[in-house]
Amino acid sequence: MNKLLEKAKDATATQRLRQSLDRAIDGVRDALAAPGPQLQPIPIRVKRRKG
């Protein structure tokens, strides 16, 4: 049972990570596709764990 719970936790964590990565890549792609120079920072929100 514990192994299943750990697996589920890992799955949600990796899913969240992958989602934020996809969002960051989309932001970069959009910035590159836009015409003209853009000097705006691309916001990437990643929650950092303390510990």
C-alpha positions in Angstrom: 0.0 0.0 0.0 2.8 2.4 0.9 4.5 1.7 -2.4 1.4 2.6 -4.3 1.0 5.9 -2.4 4.7 6.8 -3.1 4.2 6.0 -6.7 1.1 8.2 -6.9 3.0 11.0 -5.2 5.8 10.7 -7.7 3.4 10.6 -10.6 1.7 13.9 -9.5 5.1 15.5 -8.8 6.5 14.6 -12.2 3.2 15.6 -13.9 3.4 19.0 -12.2 7.0 19.4 -13.2 6.3 18.4 -16.8 3.4 20.9 -16.9 5.5 23.8 -15.8 8.3 22.8 -18.2 5.8 22.7 -21.1 4.5 26.1 -20.0 8.0 27.5 -20.0 8.8 26.0 -23.4 5.6 27.4 -24.8 6.6 30.9 -23.5 10.0 30.7 -25.1 8.4 29.5 -28.4 5.9 32.3 -28.4 8.7 34.9 -27.6 10.8 33.6 -30.5 7.8 33.5 -32.9 6.8 37.1 -32.2 8.2 39.7 -34.6 10.7 42.2 -33.5 13.0 42.2 -30.5 11.4 41.4 -27.1 13.3 42.0 -24.0 10.7 40.8 -21.5 11.6 38.2 -19.0 9.6 35.0 -19.4 7.9 34.2 -16.1 8.4 30.7 -14.9 6.7 29.8 -11.7 8.3 26.9 -9.8 7.5 26.3 -6.2 10.7 25.6 -4.3 10.6 23.3 -1.3 12.3 24.5 1.8 14.4 21.9 3.6 
